[in-house]
Amino acid sequence: MACSDGSNFQALYVPPASDSVPPPVVLAGTLARTLTSRLRLPSPVAGRSPAGWALVGLPTWFWVEPGSWRTLRQRTSVGPVWAEVVATPVSTTWEPGDGSAPFTCAGPGTVYDRSRPEGVQSTACSYAYRRSSADQPQTGPSDNDRFFTVTVTSRWQVTWTGSGGTGGTLPVLTRSSSFPVAVAQRQTVVTGGSG
């Protein structure tokens, strides 16, 4: 069998089903499941703002870069039998790394645009750390090389269509990636007085 991405794999023979389901219909579903296992879904490429140190109590924006958030299709055929699978990213789940429960965002999040005023931007995908990462193990030469490890998981819905008007939904697929975030505690010191 030859796939639309140029790869080849061994053909599968499915004999006629005992319940009189035509072999092409059975084979289309088998092709779809095989294609799904071969989909090259990208791991999510995460962005955040602020890009440097996050601050305790201030929201950190999270998002998945648009390049790793797109619908993917793959099609293959065996003689007159064909199947096409479509994988669509639908949500992201973020584990902040500080022991808090993961949170889920519908979609990839909103990219923070540094060229626009802060007051005209908003996101539904952010997290405010409650403590600094100072108590984490040191991972580099500096005492400040202490981070929380954030993990983002993208969920993909998968549908398929095939020969004979067949089609359906296949199990959700996920891809994950992790990255470090250093969180600092800022303190305000008031000096002087009005009296």
C-alpha positions in Angstrom: 0.0 0.0 0.0 1.3 3.4 -0.9 0.4 6.4 1.4 0.1 10.0 0.4 3.4 10.8 2.3 5.3 8.5 0.0 5.7 5.7 2.5 4.8 2.1 1.8 3.7 -0.7 4.0 2.6 -4.3 3.6 -1.0 -4.8 2.4 -3.6 -6.5 4.7 -6.0 -9.1 3.4 -9.4 -9.1 5.1 -11.6 -12.1 4.0 -15.3 -11.7 3.5 -17.1 -11.3 6.8 -19.5 -13.9 8.0 -22.3 -11.3 8.5 -22.2 -10.4 4.8 -20.4 -7.1 5.3 -18.7 -6.4 2.0 -14.9 -6.8 2.2 -14.2 -3.3 0.9 -16.1 -1.7 3.8 -14.2 -3.8 6.4 -10.9 -3.1 4.6 -11.5 0.7 4.6 -11.9 0.7 8.3 -8.7 -1.4 8.7 -6.9 1.0 6.5 -8.1 4.0 8.5 -6.9 2.5 11.8 -3.5 1.6 10.3 -3.1 5.1 8.9 -3.9 6.6 12.3 -1.1 4.7 13.9 1.2 6.1 11.3 0.2 9.8 11.5 3.1 12.1 12.2 1.5 14.4 14.7 3.9 17.1 15.9 4.7 17.5 19.6 3.3 20.9 20.8 5.8 23.7 20.6 5.0 25.9 23.6 5.3 29.7 24.0 4.8 31.8 27.1 4.9 35.3 28.4 6.8 36.5 30.1 9.5 34.7 28.3 12.1 35.1 31.1 11.3 34.7 34.8 7.7 34.2 35.7 6.5 36.1 38.8 4.5 34.7 41.7 1.0 36.0 41.7 1.1 37.3 38.1 -0.5 35.3 35.3 1.9 33.6 32.9 0.4 33.2 29.4 0.8 29.8 27.7 0.1 28.9 24.1 1.0 26.4 21.4 2.8 27.9 18.4 0.5 27.9 15.3 3.0 25.8 13.3 2.3 22.8 15.6 -1.4 23.4 15.7 -3.0 22.5 12.4 -5.3 19.8 10.9 -3.5 16.9 9.3 -4.7 14.5 6.6 -3.5 11.2 5.3 -5.0 9.0 2.5 -4.2 5.6 1.2 -5.7 3.1 -1.2 -5.5 -0.6 -2.1 -6.9 -1.1 -5.5 -10.5 0.4 -5.4 -10.5 0.5 -1.6 -9.4 3.8 0.0 -9.4 5.5 3.4 -8.5 9.0 4.6 -8.0 10.1 8.2 -8.2 13.6 9.5 -6.6 14.6 12.8 -7.6 18.0 14.3 -6.1 19.4 17.4 -8.8 20.5 19.8 -7.4 21.3 23.3 -4.3 21.6 25.4 -3.7 20.4 29.0 -0.9 22.1 31.0 0.8 20.7 34.1 2.5 23.8 35.7 5.1 21.7 37.5 4.6 23.2 40.9 2.4 20.4 42.2 -0.9 22.1 41.2 -3.5 20.2 39.2 -3.3 20.4 35.4 -5.6 22.8 33.7 -7.1 22.5 30.2 -7.5 25.2 27.5 -10.0 24.9 24.6 -7.6 25.4 21.7 -4.0 26.4 21.5 -4.1 29.6 23.7 -3.5 33.1 22.5 0.0 34.3 21.4 1.1 37.4 23.4 1.9 40.2 20.9 4.6 42.4 22.3 3.9 45.1 19.7 0.4 45.7 21.1 -0.6 47.4 24.3 -1.1 44.9 27.2 -4.6 46.3 28.0 -6.0 45.3 24.6 -4.9 41.7 24.9 -6.4 38.8 26.8 -6.1 35.0 27.1 -8.1 32.2 28.5 -5.0 30.1 28.9 -2.8 31.4 31.7 -1.6 30.4 35.2 -0.5 32.3 38.2 2.2 30.6 40.3 1.7 30.7 44.0 5.3 30.1 45.0 8.8 30.5 43.5 10.9 27.7 42.0 13.7 28.5 44.5 13.2 25.2 46.3 13.6 23.1 43.2 16.8 21.1 42.6 19.7 23.1 41.0 20.1 22.1 37.4 23.0 24.3 36.3 26.1 26.2 37.5 24.1 29.1 39.0 22.2 29.0 42.3 19.3 30.5 40.2 19.1 27.4 37.9 16.0 26.1 39.6 12.9 25.5 37.6 9.5 24.0 37.5 9.0 21.6 34.6 5.9 22.4 32.6 4.3 19.7 30.4 1.8 20.5 27.7 -0.3 17.8 26.1 -2.3 18.5 22.9 -5.4 16.3 22.2 -6.3 15.4 18.6 -9.7 14.2 17.4 -9.4 11.7 14.6 -12.1 11.0 12.0 -12.0 8.9 8.9 -13.9 8.4 5.6 -13.5 5.6 3.1 -14.8 3.4 0.4 -18.5 2.6 0.2 -19.6 5.7 2.2 -17.9 4.4 5.3 -16.4 6.6 8.0 -16.4 7.3 11.7 -14.4 8.5 14.7 -11.2 6.9 16.0 -9.7 7.2 19.5 -8.3 10.6 20.5 -4.5 10.9 20.1 -2.2 13.0 22.3 1.3 14.5 22.0 3.3 16.1 24.8 6.4 18.2 25.4 8.0 19.7 28.4 10.0 22.9 29.2 11.5 24.6 32.2 10.0 27.8 33.8 11.8 29.7 36.5 9.5 31.5 38.9 10.7 34.4 41.1 9.2 36.0 44.2 9.2 39.8 44.0 8.9 41.8 47.2 8.1 45.5 47.4 10.0 47.5 50.1 8.5 50.9 51.1 11.0 53.4 52.3 10.6 56.9 53.7 7.2 58.2 54.8 4.8 61.0 54.6 5.2 62.1 58.2 
